[in-house]
Amino acid sequence: STMPSYKLTYYDARGRAEIARQLFHLGGVAFEDKRISQEDWPAIKKSMPFAQIPVLEVDGKPLPQSYAIYRYLAKEFGFAGKTSFEAAWVDAIADQFKDYNNEIQPAALVFMGFVK
């Protein structure tokens, strides 16, 4: 079977797309890293599921929500744990990181230039 084509759309920043990018690199899997500017975002916002990014397209089919994307890629590339218990620990670490990201989001928005 052939590998699907992947396109990841996000701002030209690390942010919520960086874990997905790292999973592609760890897995040695090619993907299109589509980085958009803040100026271009309003024009494409309505075409994105939930009007949010990142969005991962798998053979042209969109998958929204960063943690759904991470979990999908981790499973596809063999990083999601070999047992149910390991998979639960992967989820626990992801949830802990999500808590951290939610705490730092106000600062991250300033760093990324969305808030002055």
VOPAGU-2260 file (C-alpha; in pm, 1 decimal, decimal comma):
REM VOPAGU-2260
SITE   aa  ch    i         X         Y         Z
SITE  SER   A    0       0,0       0,0       0,0
SITE  THR   A    1     117,2     350,2     -73,0
SITE  MET   A    2     174,3     617,2     188,2
SITE  PRO   A    3     -99,7     882,0     193,0
SITE  SER   A    4     -17,7    1239,4     100,2
SITE  TYR   A    5      -8,9    1478,9     394,1
SITE  LYS   A    6     -50,0    1856,6     407,2
SITE  LEU   A    7     -31,6    2042,0     738,0
SITE  THR   A    8    -167,6    2397,8     740,5
SITE  TYR   A    9     -74,5    2639,5    1017,4
SITE  TYR   A   10      76,2    2982,1    1072,8
SITE  ASP   A   11     445,0    3039,5    1006,3
SITE  ALA   A   12     519,1    2954,8    1369,6
SITE  ARG   A   13     580,3    2653,0    1589,4
SITE  GLY   A   14     269,6    2677,4    1804,8
SITE  ARG   A   15       7,5    2405,3    1781,3
SITE  ALA   A   16     153,4    2249,4    1465,3
SITE  GLU   A   17     501,5    2179,1    1598,8
SITE  ILE   A   18     431,7    1840,9    1759,0
SITE  ALA   A   19     278,0    1721,9    1430,3
SITE  ARG   A   20     584,5    1846,7    1239,5
SITE  GLN   A   21     812,1    1665,4    1484,7
SITE  LEU   A   22     611,8    1342,8    1445,3
SITE  PHE   A   23     654,2    1362,9    1065,3
SITE  HIS   A   24    1029,4    1411,2    1106,4
SITE  LEU   A   25    1061,1    1135,3    1369,0
SITE  GLY   A   26     868,7     900,3    1141,5
SITE  GLY   A   27    1074,0     998,1     835,9
SITE  VAL   A   28     751,3    1080,0     652,0
SITE  ALA   A   29     730,6    1352,7     387,9
SITE  PHE   A   30     458,2    1615,5     422,3
SITE  GLU   A   31     367,7    1955,6     282,6
SITE  ASP   A   32     427,8    2214,2     554,9
SITE  LYS   A   33     189,1    2489,3     444,3
SITE  ARG   A   34     261,0    2800,2     650,5
SITE  ILE   A   35      24,0    3091,9     616,8
SITE  SER   A   36      56,2    3451,3     727,8
SITE  GLN   A   37    -174,7    3625,5     971,3
SITE  GLU   A   38    -280,7    3844,6     677,3
SITE  ASP   A   39    -387,2    3540,2     471,5
SITE  TRP   A   40    -579,4    3374,7     756,2
SITE  PRO   A   41    -912,3    3563,4     723,5
SITE  ALA   A   42    -943,9    3457,0     357,0
SITE  ILE   A   43    -909,2    3084,8     433,0
SITE  LYS   A   44   -1066,2    3071,8     780,5
SITE  LYS   A   45   -1416,2    2979,6     659,1
SITE  SER   A   46   -1278,8    2689,4     453,2
SITE  MET   A   47   -1118,4    2525,2     759,8
SITE  PRO   A   48   -1312,3    2279,8     980,5
SITE  PHE   A   49   -1421,2    2463,0    1298,0
SITE  ALA   A   50   -1262,3    2777,3    1141,1
SITE  GLN   A   51    -936,0    2687,4    1316,4
SITE  ILE   A   52    -587,4    2566,6    1236,9
SITE  PRO   A   53    -385,0    2350,9    1241,9
SITE  VAL   A   54    -556,0    2126,2     989,3
SITE  LEU   A   55    -397,4    1809,5     853,1
SITE  GLU   A   56    -511,4    1694,5     510,5
SITE  VAL   A   57    -472,6    1319,7     450,5
SITE  ASP   A   58    -516,7    1249,7      79,3
SITE  GLY   A   59    -713,2    1575,7      63,5
SITE  LYS   A   60    -944,5    1491,4     356,3
SITE  PRO   A   61    -918,9    1747,4     639,4
SITE  LEU   A   62    -859,3    1655,3    1003,1
SITE  PRO   A   63    -889,0    1946,6    1250,6
SITE  GLN   A   64    -781,7    1989,0    1613,0
SITE  SER   A   65    -415,7    1967,1    1708,0
SITE  TYR   A   66    -442,0    1679,1    1956,6
SITE  ALA   A   67    -655,1    1470,0    1719,9
SITE  ILE   A   68    -382,7    1528,9    1459,0
SITE  TYR   A   69    -104,8    1431,5    1703,4
SITE  ARG   A   70    -282,4    1113,8    1811,0
SITE  TYR   A   71    -357,3    1014,5    1452,0
SITE  LEU   A   72       4,9    1064,6    1341,0
SITE  ALA   A   73     143,4     891,9    1651,6
SITE  LYS   A   74     -71,9     586,7    1575,5
SITE  GLU   A   75      15,3     590,3    1204,6
SITE  PHE   A   76     391,1     615,0    1269,1
SITE  GLY   A   77     413,3     377,6    1566,3
SITE  PHE   A   78     461,0     631,3    1848,8
SITE  ALA   A   79     131,4     575,3    2033,0
SITE  GLY   A   80     239,8     288,1    2260,4
SITE  LYS   A   81     251,5     -86,4    2206,3
SITE  THR   A   82      -3,0    -173,8    2477,4
SITE  SER   A   83    -320,5      -9,2    2602,0
SITE  PHE   A   84    -135,4      99,0    2917,1
SITE  GLU   A   85     148,8     257,4    2716,3
SITE  ALA   A   86    -111,2     430,0    2498,2
SITE  ALA   A   87    -279,6     564,9    2812,8
SITE  TRP   A   88      56,2     706,9    2926,8
SITE  VAL   A   89     107,1     871,2    2587,5
SITE  ASP   A   90    -239,0    1028,3    2632,7
SITE  ALA   A   91    -152,4    1135,2    2989,5
SITE  ILE   A   92     165,1    1308,8    2872,9
SITE  ALA   A   93     -26,4    1474,2    2589,0
SITE  ASP   A   94    -295,2    1593,6    2830,5
SITE  GLN   A   95     -29,6    1731,1    3067,1
SITE  PHE   A   96     130,2    1917,4    2775,9
SITE  LYS   A   97    -213,5    2050,8    2675,2
SITE  ASP   A   98    -259,4    2186,0    3029,5
SITE  TYR   A   99      81,8    2355,7    3002,6
SITE  ASN   A  100      -3,7    2503,1    2660,4
SITE  ASN   A  101    -332,4    2640,6    2792,0
SITE  GLU   A  102    -143,4    2810,5    3077,7
SITE  ILE   A  103     112,7    2975,5    2847,5
SITE  GLN   A  104    -129,4    3065,1    2566,2
SITE  PRO   A  105    -161,3    3433,4    2665,9
SITE  ALA   A  106     218,3    3473,9    2643,3
SITE  ALA   A  107     240,3    3265,0    2324,3
SITE  LEU   A  108     -13,5    3490,3    2151,7
SITE  VAL   A  109     208,4    3789,0    2230,6
SITE  PHE   A  110     523,6    3606,8    2112,8
SITE  MET   A  111     353,4    3509,0    1786,2
SITE  GLY   A  112     240,8    3867,7    1728,5
SITE  PHE   A  113    -134,8    3813,6    1757,0
SITE  VAL   A  114    -164,6    4034,2    2067,3
SITE  LYS   A  115      32,7    4350,0    2128,2
